[in-house]
Amino acid sequence: MALTPEKEALIWKTLNSTRGKIEPSEYKNYIFGVMFYKFLSEKALAWLDSKLTGGRLGSNFGLKIQLKQLII
């Protein structure tokens, strides 16, 4: 997913406004949490896709897209 510069600026503006009085060095704890959640959701998606398709990863591409939209 490619972000336009306008969308990226909006995301950073939103993050900065919601951060409040958290020091930038402490902000990494939140970022690592989000990254870990993304990692787990991708692993869960791959596991579920393998179970639903009988081990043939990627054989049901439409289902994978729908599941990914539910997770995000």
C-alpha positions, 0 to 999 in steps of 0.5 A: 500500500503506497501512501501519498505524501498528503496521507503520510503527512496526515498520519504523522499529524494525527500521531503527533496530536494523539501522542500528547506528553509522551516522550519520543523515546517512549513512543517506540513502545506503542510502535512496537506493539502495533508492529507485533500485532501486524506480525501476529495478524499476518501469521494468523491469516496465513494459518487460517488460509492454510487450514481453509485451503487444505495446505494449498497456500494462496489457492483461494486468493479471494478469501485471502483478500476478504480475511485481510480486510477483516483483520485490518 
